[in-house]
Amino acid sequence: MLSWAVTFLIIAIIAAVLGFGGIAGTATGIAKILFVVFLVLFVVSLIFGRGRGPRV
């Protein structure tokens, strides 16, 4: 998920440098949404993943 966010961020930067404002804005919005989804899933996995450790 994080790799997709970084990919869209790079696309947005390249599009902005080349002067494609609409594409850059759209790619930036997608990158922001994917990054937030990644953060939410990461926090959820940290919270719920603690109870599944090895039982000694």
PDB file as gemmi writes it, atoms N, CA and C in Angstrom:
CRYST1    1.000    1.000    1.000  90.00  90.00  90.00 P 1                      
ATOM      1  N   MET A   1       0.829  -1.190   0.000  1.00  0.00           N  
ATOM      2  CA  MET A   1       0.000   0.000   0.000  1.00  0.00           C  
ATOM      3  C   MET A   1       0.876   1.256   0.000  1.00  0.00           C  
ATOM      4  N   LEU A   2       1.913   1.210   0.806  1.00  0.00           N  
ATOM      5  CA  LEU A   2       2.799   2.374   0.863  1.00  0.00           C  
ATOM      6  C   LEU A   2       3.524   2.572  -0.461  1.00  0.00           C  
ATOM      7  N   SER A   3       3.844   1.482  -1.137  1.00  0.00           N  
ATOM      8  CA  SER A   3       4.529   1.613  -2.425  1.00  0.00           C  
ATOM      9  C   SER A   3       3.628   2.276  -3.466  1.00  0.00           C  
ATOM     10  N   TRP A   4       2.319   1.995  -3.419  1.00  0.00           N  
ATOM     11  CA  TRP A   4       1.384   2.653  -4.335  1.00  0.00           C  
ATOM     12  C   TRP A   4       1.326   4.149  -4.051  1.00  0.00           C  
ATOM     13  N   ALA A   5       1.315   4.522  -2.772  1.00  0.00           N  
ATOM     14  CA  ALA A   5       1.274   5.942  -2.418  1.00  0.00           C  
ATOM     15  C   ALA A   5       2.523   6.658  -2.920  1.00  0.00           C  
ATOM     16  N   VAL A   6       3.669   6.030  -2.758  1.00  0.00           N  
ATOM     17  CA  VAL A   6       4.915   6.635  -3.229  1.00  0.00           C  
ATOM     18  C   VAL A   6       4.917   6.727  -4.758  1.00  0.00           C  
ATOM     19  N   THR A   7       4.391   5.706  -5.427  1.00  0.00           N  
ATOM     20  CA  THR A   7       4.318   5.726  -6.887  1.00  0.00           C  
ATOM     21  C   THR A   7       3.465   6.887  -7.384  1.00  0.00           C  
ATOM     22  N   PHE A   8       2.289   7.071  -6.779  1.00  0.00           N  
ATOM     23  CA  PHE A   8       1.431   8.181  -7.198  1.00  0.00           C  
ATOM     24  C   PHE A   8       2.055   9.525  -6.849  1.00  0.00           C  
ATOM     25  N   LEU A   9       2.802   9.597  -5.759  1.00  0.00           N  
ATOM     26  CA  LEU A   9       3.484  10.835  -5.406  1.00  0.00           C  
ATOM     27  C   LEU A   9       4.552  11.175  -6.449  1.00  0.00           C  
ATOM     28  N   ILE A  10       5.290  10.184  -6.908  1.00  0.00           N  
ATOM     29  CA  ILE A  10       6.304  10.414  -7.938  1.00  0.00           C  
ATOM     30  C   ILE A  10       5.646  10.828  -9.250  1.00  0.00           C  
ATOM     31  N   ILE A  11       4.530  10.178  -9.596  1.00  0.00           N  
ATOM     32  CA  ILE A  11       3.791  10.575 -10.797  1.00  0.00           C  
ATOM     33  C   ILE A  11       3.327  12.023 -10.686  1.00  0.00           C  
ATOM     34  N   ALA A  12       2.857  12.413  -9.497  1.00  0.00           N  
ATOM     35  CA  ALA A  12       2.400  13.792  -9.295  1.00  0.00           C  
ATOM     36  C   ALA A  12       3.541  14.784  -9.446  1.00  0.00           C  
ATOM     37  N   ILE A  13       4.703  14.440  -8.919  1.00  0.00           N  
ATOM     38  CA  ILE A  13       5.851  15.351  -9.027  1.00  0.00           C  
ATOM     39  C   ILE A  13       6.283  15.493 -10.478  1.00  0.00           C  
ATOM     40  N   ILE A  14       6.357  14.384 -11.193  1.00  0.00           N  
ATOM     41  CA  ILE A  14       6.755  14.437 -12.604  1.00  0.00           C  
ATOM     42  C   ILE A  14       5.732  15.230 -13.414  1.00  0.00           C  
ATOM     43  N   ALA A  15       4.444  15.002 -13.168  1.00  0.00           N  
ATOM     44  CA  ALA A  15       3.409  15.723 -13.904  1.00  0.00           C  
ATOM     45  C   ALA A  15       3.450  17.212 -13.590  1.00  0.00           C  
ATOM     46  N   ALA A  16       3.740  17.564 -12.343  1.00  0.00           N  
ATOM     47  CA  ALA A  16       3.820  18.979 -11.979  1.00  0.00           C  
ATOM     48  C   ALA A  16       5.006  19.656 -12.663  1.00  0.00           C  
ATOM     49  N   VAL A  17       6.125  18.956 -12.740  1.00  0.00           N  
ATOM     50  CA  VAL A  17       7.306  19.522 -13.392  1.00  0.00           C  
ATOM     51  C   VAL A  17       7.046  19.735 -14.885  1.00  0.00           C  
ATOM     52  N   LEU A  18       6.305  18.805 -15.489  1.00  0.00           N  
ATOM     53  CA  LEU A  18       6.020  18.911 -16.916  1.00  0.00           C  
ATOM     54  C   LEU A  18       4.846  19.846 -17.222  1.00  0.00           C  
ATOM     55  N   GLY A  19       4.173  20.334 -16.207  1.00  0.00           N  
ATOM     56  CA  GLY A  19       3.124  21.318 -16.414  1.00  0.00           C  
ATOM     57  C   GLY A  19       1.717  20.760 -16.512  1.00  0.00           C  
ATOM     58  N   PHE A  20       1.521  19.520 -16.173  1.00  0.00           N  
ATOM     59  CA  PHE A  20       0.183  18.928 -16.201  1.00  0.00           C  
ATOM     60  C   PHE A  20      -0.452  19.093 -14.822  1.00  0.00           C  
ATOM     61  N   GLY A  21      -1.069  20.227 -14.585  1.00  0.00           N  
ATOM     62  CA  GLY A  21      -1.604  20.547 -13.265  1.00  0.00           C  
ATOM     63  C   GLY A  21      -2.737  19.647 -12.822  1.00  0.00           C  
ATOM     64  N   GLY A  22      -3.656  19.324 -13.733  1.00  0.00           N  
ATOM     65  CA  GLY A  22      -4.799  18.482 -13.371  1.00  0.00           C  
ATOM     66  C   GLY A  22      -4.381  17.071 -12.994  1.00  0.00           C  
ATOM     67  N   ILE A  23      -3.475  16.510 -13.773  1.00  0.00           N  
ATOM     68  CA  ILE A  23      -2.990  15.164 -13.481  1.00  0.00           C  
ATOM     69  C   ILE A  23      -2.189  15.160 -12.188  1.00  0.00           C  
ATOM     70  N   ALA A  24      -1.401  16.197 -11.965  1.00  0.00           N  
ATOM     71  CA  ALA A  24      -0.598  16.278 -10.748  1.00  0.00           C  
ATOM     72  C   ALA A  24      -1.500  16.379  -9.523  1.00  0.00           C  
ATOM     73  N   GLY A  25      -2.553  17.169  -9.611  1.00  0.00           N  
ATOM     74  CA  GLY A  25      -3.475  17.299  -8.485  1.00  0.00           C  
ATOM     75  C   GLY A  25      -4.207  16.004  -8.187  1.00  0.00           C  
ATOM     76  N   THR A  26      -4.621  15.306  -9.238  1.00  0.00           N  
ATOM     77  CA  THR A  26      -5.314  14.033  -9.058  1.00  0.00           C  
ATOM     78  C   THR A  26      -4.378  12.991  -8.455  1.00  0.00           C  
ATOM     79  N   ALA A  27      -3.161  12.899  -8.966  1.00  0.00           N  
ATOM     80  CA  ALA A  27      -2.203  11.931  -8.444  1.00  0.00           C  
ATOM     81  C   ALA A  27      -1.830  12.245  -7.002  1.00  0.00           C  
ATOM     82  N   THR A  28      -1.731  13.525  -6.663  1.00  0.00           N  
ATOM     83  CA  THR A  28      -1.443  13.903  -5.285  1.00  0.00           C  
ATOM     84  C   THR A  28      -2.591  13.500  -4.361  1.00  0.00           C  
ATOM     85  N   GLY A  29      -3.825  13.711  -4.803  1.00  0.00           N  
ATOM     86  CA  GLY A  29      -4.982  13.308  -4.004  1.00  0.00           C  
ATOM     87  C   GLY A  29      -5.029  11.808  -3.777  1.00  0.00           C  
ATOM     88  N   ILE A  30      -4.743  11.040  -4.820  1.00  0.00           N  
ATOM     89  CA  ILE A  30      -4.729   9.583  -4.684  1.00  0.00           C  
ATOM     90  C   ILE A  30      -3.616   9.155  -3.734  1.00  0.00           C  
ATOM     91  N   ALA A  31      -2.447   9.779  -3.843  1.00  0.00           N  
ATOM     92  CA  ALA A  31      -1.332   9.442  -2.956  1.00  0.00           C  
ATOM     93  C   ALA A  31      -1.676   9.732  -1.498  1.00  0.00           C  
ATOM     94  N   LYS A  32      -2.358  10.850  -1.247  1.00  0.00           N  
ATOM     95  CA  LYS A  32      -2.749  11.188   0.121  1.00  0.00           C  
ATOM     96  C   LYS A  32      -3.744  10.169   0.673  1.00  0.00           C  
ATOM     97  N   ILE A  33      -4.722   9.796  -0.137  1.00  0.00           N  
ATOM     98  CA  ILE A  33      -5.730   8.820   0.309  1.00  0.00           C  
ATOM     99  C   ILE A  33      -5.073   7.477   0.599  1.00  0.00           C  
ATOM    100  N   LEU A  34      -4.194   7.012  -0.291  1.00  0.00           N  
ATOM    101  CA  LEU A  34      -3.531   5.735  -0.078  1.00  0.00           C  
ATOM    102  C   LEU A  34      -2.631   5.764   1.152  1.00  0.00           C  
ATOM    103  N   PHE A  35      -1.984   6.891   1.399  1.00  0.00           N  
ATOM    104  CA  PHE A  35      -1.122   6.998   2.575  1.00  0.00           C  
ATOM    105  C   PHE A  35      -1.942   6.939   3.857  1.00  0.00           C  
ATOM    106  N   VAL A  36      -3.096   7.599   3.878  1.00  0.00           N  
ATOM    107  CA  VAL A  36      -3.959   7.554   5.062  1.00  0.00           C  
ATOM    108  C   VAL A  36      -4.490   6.146   5.292  1.00  0.00           C  
ATOM    109  N   VAL A  37      -4.892   5.470   4.213  1.00  0.00           N  
ATOM    110  CA  VAL A  37      -5.356   4.082   4.340  1.00  0.00           C  
ATOM    111  C   VAL A  37      -4.230   3.202   4.866  1.00  0.00           C  
ATOM    112  N   PHE A  38      -3.001   3.413   4.371  1.00  0.00           N  
ATOM    113  CA  PHE A  38      -1.861   2.654   4.864  1.00  0.00           C  
ATOM    114  C   PHE A  38      -1.653   2.890   6.354  1.00  0.00           C  
ATOM    115  N   LEU A  39      -1.717   4.130   6.786  1.00  0.00           N  
ATOM    116  CA  LEU A  39      -1.515   4.425   8.205  1.00  0.00           C  
ATOM    117  C   LEU A  39      -2.591   3.787   9.076  1.00  0.00           C  
ATOM    118  N   VAL A  40      -3.832   3.840   8.636  1.00  0.00           N  
ATOM    119  CA  VAL A  40      -4.928   3.233   9.402  1.00  0.00           C  
ATOM    120  C   VAL A  40      -4.729   1.729   9.511  1.00  0.00           C  
ATOM    121  N   LEU A  41      -4.410   1.074   8.410  1.00  0.00           N  
ATOM    122  CA  LEU A  41      -4.188  -0.370   8.438  1.00  0.00           C  
ATOM    123  C   LEU A  41      -2.974  -0.736   9.280  1.00  0.00           C  
ATOM    124  N   PHE A  42      -1.947   0.087   9.253  1.00  0.00           N  
ATOM    125  CA  PHE A  42      -0.763  -0.159  10.063  1.00  0.00           C  
ATOM    126  C   PHE A  42      -1.089  -0.078  11.551  1.00  0.00           C  
ATOM    127  N   VAL A  43      -1.833   0.937  11.952  1.00  0.00           N  
ATOM    128  CA  VAL A  43      -2.199   1.089  13.363  1.00  0.00           C  
ATOM    129  C   VAL A  43      -3.110  -0.054  13.808  1.00  0.00           C  
ATOM    130  N   VAL A  44      -4.065  -0.427  12.965  1.00  0.00           N  
ATOM    131  CA  VAL A  44      -4.958  -1.542  13.302  1.00  0.00           C  
ATOM    132  C   VAL A  44      -4.167  -2.834  13.445  1.00  0.00           C  
ATOM    133  N   SER A  45      -3.209  -3.072  12.567  1.00  0.00           N  
ATOM    134  CA  SER A  45      -2.413  -4.296  12.671  1.00  0.00           C  
ATOM    135  C   SER A  45      -1.524  -4.276  13.903  1.00  0.00           C  
ATOM    136  N   LEU A  46      -1.057  -3.100  14.310  1.00  0.00           N  
ATOM    137  CA  LEU A  46      -0.279  -3.016  15.544  1.00  0.00           C  
ATOM    138  C   LEU A  46      -1.138  -3.329  16.764  1.00  0.00           C  
ATOM    139  N   ILE A  47      -2.350  -2.811  16.779  1.00  0.00           N  
ATOM    140  CA  ILE A  47      -3.231  -3.002  17.940  1.00  0.00           C  
ATOM    141  C   ILE A  47      -3.693  -4.449  18.036  1.00  0.00           C  
ATOM    142  N   PHE A  48      -4.178  -5.004  16.946  1.00  0.00           N  
ATOM    143  CA  PHE A  48      -4.745  -6.348  16.990  1.00  0.00           C  
ATOM    144  C   PHE A  48      -3.693  -7.439  16.814  1.00  0.00           C  
ATOM    145  N   GLY A  49      -2.506  -7.110  16.362  1.00  0.00           N  
ATOM    146  CA  GLY A  49      -1.464  -8.098  16.173  1.00  0.00           C  
ATOM    147  C   GLY A  49      -0.730  -8.455  17.451  1.00  0.00           C  
ATOM    148  N   ARG A  50      -0.910  -7.668  18.495  1.00  0.00           N  
ATOM    149  CA  ARG A  50      -0.214  -7.924  19.753  1.00  0.00           C  
ATOM    150  C   ARG A  50      -0.696  -9.180  20.449  1.00  0.00           C  
ATOM    151  N   GLY A  51      -1.956  -9.520  20.278  1.00  0.00           N  
ATOM    152  CA  GLY A  51      -2.516 -10.676  20.973  1.00  0.00           C  
ATOM    153  C   GLY A  51      -2.191 -12.002  20.324  1.00  0.00           C  
ATOM    154  N   ARG A  52      -1.514 -12.001  19.200  1.00  0.00           N  
ATOM    155  CA  ARG A  52      -1.261 -13.245  18.465  1.00  0.00           C  
ATOM    156  C   ARG A  52       0.198 -13.666  18.518  1.00  0.00           C  
ATOM    157  N   GLY A  53       0.878 -13.345  19.563  1.00  0.00           N  
ATOM    158  CA  GLY A  53       2.274 -13.742  19.695  1.00  0.00           C  
ATOM    159  C   GLY A  53       2.375 -15.204  20.104  1.00  0.00           C  
ATOM    160  N   PRO A  54       3.593 -15.752  20.086  1.00  0.00           N  
ATOM    161  CA  PRO A  54       3.769 -17.151  20.487  1.00  0.00           C  
ATOM    162  C   PRO A  54       3.517 -17.330  21.989  1.00  0.00           C  
ATOM    163  N   ARG A  55       2.828 -18.385  22.330  1.00  0.00           N  
ATOM    164  CA  ARG A  55       2.537 -18.676  23.736  1.00  0.00           C  
ATOM    165  C   ARG A  55       3.660 -19.530  24.294  1.00  0.00           C  
ATOM    166  N   VAL A  56       4.309 -19.045  25.336  1.00  0.00           N  
ATOM    167  CA  VAL A  56       5.429 -19.778  25.938  1.00  0.00           C  
ATOM    168  C   VAL A  56       5.031 -20.318  27.279  1.00  0.00           C  
TER     169      VAL A  56                                                      
END                                                                             
